[in-house]
Amino acid sequence: MRFHLIVVEHYRLAPDHVIKFGLENLNRWQQSGVECDDFKIWEQILRLTPQRLPEILSSSGEEAVRLRQSSPFAGLIPEESRQMILATSQ
């Protein structure tokens, strides 16, 4: 969940960038034939209720945990930062 808490920080600083990034990932994945029911839910969240992002990305609720497993924010955190998070998590 640490990655998603960083996404929340990014969202608070630049919400339009995070929303655009997520929508672009979803679009690219769908165009390449990747199918996931949760992609539709993510698209609705990003387009209609983006203010829910901090809650979804930080909640321990069942729906939030499931949605994070198909998060459209892959690649948002630079690889160097991602590696530092992994190193400090162990």
C-alpha positions as CSV (number, residue, x, y, z in Angstrom):
1,M,0.0,0.0,0.0
2,R,3.0,2.3,0.4
3,F,3.0,2.9,-3.4
4,H,-0.6,4.0,-3.4
5,L,0.0,6.4,-0.5
6,I,2.6,8.1,-2.6
7,V,0.1,8.2,-5.4
8,V,-2.2,10.0,-3.0
9,E,0.5,12.6,-2.3
10,H,1.0,13.1,-6.1
11,Y,-2.8,13.5,-6.4
12,R,-2.9,16.2,-3.8
13,L,-0.1,18.1,-5.5
14,A,-1.2,17.6,-9.1
15,P,-4.7,16.0,-9.4
16,D,-5.1,16.6,-13.1
17,H,-1.8,14.9,-13.9
18,V,-2.7,11.8,-11.8
19,I,-6.1,11.5,-13.4
20,K,-4.7,11.9,-16.9
21,F,-2.0,9.4,-16.2
22,G,-4.5,6.8,-14.9
23,L,-6.8,7.3,-17.8
24,E,-4.0,7.0,-20.3
25,N,-2.8,3.8,-18.8
26,L,-6.4,2.4,-18.8
27,N,-6.8,3.4,-22.5
28,R,-3.4,1.9,-23.5
29,W,-4.2,-1.4,-21.7
30,Q,-7.6,-1.7,-23.2
31,Q,-6.3,-0.9,-26.7
32,S,-3.7,-3.7,-26.3
33,G,-6.5,-6.1,-25.5
34,V,-6.0,-6.3,-21.7
35,E,-9.4,-6.9,-20.1
36,C,-10.4,-6.4,-16.4
37,D,-13.8,-5.6,-15.0
38,D,-12.2,-3.2,-12.6
39,F,-10.9,-1.0,-15.4
40,K,-14.4,0.2,-16.0
41,I,-14.8,1.0,-12.3
42,W,-11.4,2.9,-12.4
43,E,-12.5,4.8,-15.5
44,Q,-15.7,5.9,-13.8
45,I,-13.9,6.9,-10.7
46,L,-11.3,8.9,-12.6
47,R,-13.9,10.6,-14.9
48,L,-16.8,11.1,-12.5
49,T,-15.6,11.0,-8.8
50,P,-11.8,11.6,-8.7
51,Q,-12.1,13.0,-5.2
52,R,-12.6,9.4,-4.1
53,L,-9.0,8.5,-5.1
54,P,-7.3,9.2,-1.7
55,E,-9.9,7.1,0.1
56,I,-9.6,4.2,-2.4
57,L,-5.8,4.3,-2.4
58,S,-5.5,4.3,1.4
59,S,-8.5,2.2,2.6
60,S,-8.2,-1.3,3.9
61,G,-11.8,-2.0,2.8
62,E,-12.4,-5.0,0.5
63,E,-13.4,-3.0,-2.6
64,A,-10.4,-0.6,-2.2
65,V,-8.0,-3.6,-1.8
66,R,-9.4,-5.3,-4.9
67,L,-9.3,-2.1,-7.0
68,R,-5.6,-1.5,-6.0
69,Q,-4.8,-4.9,-7.5
70,S,-5.6,-3.4,-10.9
71,S,-4.4,0.1,-10.3
72,P,-4.0,2.3,-13.3
73,F,-1.1,4.2,-11.7
74,A,1.7,1.7,-12.7
75,G,4.6,3.8,-13.8
76,L,3.6,7.0,-12.0
77,I,6.3,6.6,-9.4
78,P,9.8,6.8,-11.0
79,E,11.7,3.5,-10.9
80,E,14.4,4.9,-8.6
81,S,11.8,5.9,-6.0
82,R,10.1,2.6,-6.4
83,Q,13.3,0.7,-5.7
84,M,13.9,2.9,-2.6
85,I,10.5,2.0,-1.3
86,L,11.1,-1.7,-1.8
87,A,14.4,-1.5,-0.1
88,T,13.0,0.2,3.0
89,S,10.0,-2.2,3.1
90,Q,12.2,-5.2,3.7
